[in-house]
Amino acid sequence: MATKKTEKADKEVKLWVNSLKDRIVFARSSSGISQMKLAENLGIHVTTLNKYERGKRKPDAETLSNIAEVTGCPSGWLLTGDGTVGAKAVEEEKEVTAKYISLLEANVRKLELENEDLKAYINKLTTKPKATKKK
């Protein structure tokens, strides 16, 4: 539950981070990372990061995801500006990601079982019955 103080802070953040370039600057500066360090962590040249932050160039999806990961900002917020920023948002994103991973793991287990059943069925169909000897 958001307090009036956090709601006000969220509104203030939205006022000046309404573009991708501003959200990249906000993500980097609020995480205490220099341009040089972020560029190094992303494996890009600092001038490229500077172009992202000035709006002269847009990062690709992978770079945007990496910026979110390194700075701890939710990638959805970084891309659209929707949602919340901060520890609560990161926790929410971790929970959603954990649930998604659990669902994927359950589906993988189900597919593995179905695969084993199909292999057994195919084996049964392709194996010739053993002839019995008459006495």
Stockholm file with secondary structure:
# STOCKHOLM 1.0

chainA/1-135         MATKKTEKADKEVKLWVNSLKDRIVFARSSSGISQMKLAENLGIHVTTLNKYERGKRKPDAETLSNIAEVTGCPSGWLLTGDGTVGAKAVEEEKEVTAKYISLLEANVRKLELENEDLKAYINKLTTKPKATKKK
#=GR chainA/1-135 SS CCCHHHHHHHHHHHHHCCSHHHHHHHHHHHTTCCHHHHHHHHTSCHHHHHHHHHTSSCCCHHHHHHHHHHHTCCHHHHHHCCSCCSHHHHHHHHHHHHHHHHHHHHHHHHHHHHHHHHHHHHHHHHSCCCCCCCC
#=GC SS_cons         CCCHHHHHHHHHHHHHCCSHHHHHHHHHHHTTCCHHHHHHHHTSCHHHHHHHHHTSSCCCHHHHHHHHHHHTCCHHHHHHCCSCCSHHHHHHHHHHHHHHHHHHHHHHHHHHHHHHHHHHHHHHHHSCCCCCCCC
//
